[in-house]
Amino acid sequence: MIRVMAEYGSSGIWAFTKSPSGLFRYGMIEHSQLNMPSKLEERFEQWIHEYEEKNLNNTLNTDRFNAEGLQLARLLKIFLGPSQYVEYQGESKNGGLLKSVMSD
């Protein structure tokens, strides 16, 4: 399972397991590990940069940011193919996380 989710200093892409072994349920995936097209990688980098720049000073437009994040999840799903589950977890206006949604 893959989750697109913003976090400081991250790629924005996380691998999750429903049956964790050890302490962690998930880990960040580097763009290079997925061999993504450069344009998709650039969009992820811009998306995370916006999060890092605007979230700390409360200027992040969460509606627009979440729309872009969901679009990135959809593009990643297309790239990874139909056998891979991809979801998006957005940012709420109060700084928390929204419920994860499956990308189409």
C-alpha positions in Angstrom: 0.0 0.0 0.0 1.3 3.4 -1.0 0.2 6.7 0.7 0.9 10.2 -0.6 1.2 12.4 2.5 3.1 15.6 3.1 5.9 15.7 5.8 8.9 17.9 6.3 12.0 16.7 4.5 10.2 13.8 2.9 9.5 12.6 -0.7 5.7 12.7 0.1 5.5 9.0 -0.7 5.1 6.3 1.9 4.9 2.5 1.9 2.5 1.1 4.5 1.8 -2.5 5.6 -1.3 -3.9 7.2 0.8 -6.5 9.1 3.8 -4.6 10.5 6.8 -6.4 11.8 8.9 -4.5 14.3 8.1 -1.0 15.5 7.1 0.7 12.2 4.0 0.3 9.9 5.5 2.5 7.2 8.6 4.1 5.7 9.3 6.8 3.2 10.1 5.9 -0.4 12.6 8.0 -2.3 11.6 9.1 -5.8 14.7 7.3 -7.2 13.4 4.0 -5.8 10.3 4.3 -8.0 12.2 5.4 -11.1 9.4 8.0 -11.6 9.2 10.3 -14.7 11.1 13.5 -14.0 8.0 15.7 -14.4 6.2 13.7 -11.7 9.2 13.8 -9.4 9.4 17.6 -9.9 5.7 18.0 -9.0 6.2 16.0 -5.8 9.3 18.1 -4.9 7.3 21.4 -5.5 4.4 20.1 -3.5 6.6 19.2 -0.5 8.5 22.5 -0.8 5.2 24.4 -0.6 4.3 22.4 2.5 7.6 23.2 4.1 7.4 26.9 3.2 3.8 27.7 4.0 2.6 25.2 6.7 4.8 26.5 9.5 3.6 30.1 9.0 0.0 29.1 8.5 -0.3 30.4 4.9 -0.9 27.0 3.4 -4.1 27.0 1.3 -5.2 23.5 2.3 -8.0 23.2 -0.3 -5.6 23.9 -3.2 -2.8 21.9 -1.5 -5.0 18.8 -1.0 -6.3 19.1 -4.6 -2.7 18.9 -5.8 -1.8 16.1 -3.4 -4.8 14.0 -4.6 -3.8 14.7 -8.2 -0.3 13.5 -7.4 -1.7 10.3 -5.9 -3.7 9.7 -9.0 -0.7 10.3 -11.3 1.4 8.0 -9.1 -1.3 5.3 -9.3 -1.3 5.5 -13.1 2.5 5.2 -13.1 2.6 2.3 -10.7 -0.3 0.4 -12.4 -3.6 -1.1 -11.4 -2.2 -3.8 -9.1 -0.8 -1.1 -6.7 -3.1 0.5 -4.1 -2.5 4.2 -3.7 -4.2 6.6 -1.3 -3.9 10.2 -0.3 -4.0 11.7 3.3 -4.6 15.4 3.3 -4.0 18.3 5.6 -6.9 19.8 7.6 -7.3 23.5 8.1 -6.5 23.2 11.8 -3.2 21.4 11.2 -4.3 17.8 11.6 -4.7 15.1 9.1 -7.8 14.2 7.1 -9.1 10.7 6.6 -7.2 8.9 3.9 -8.9 8.5 0.5 -8.2 6.1 -2.2 -7.0 7.5 -5.5 -9.0 6.4 -8.5 
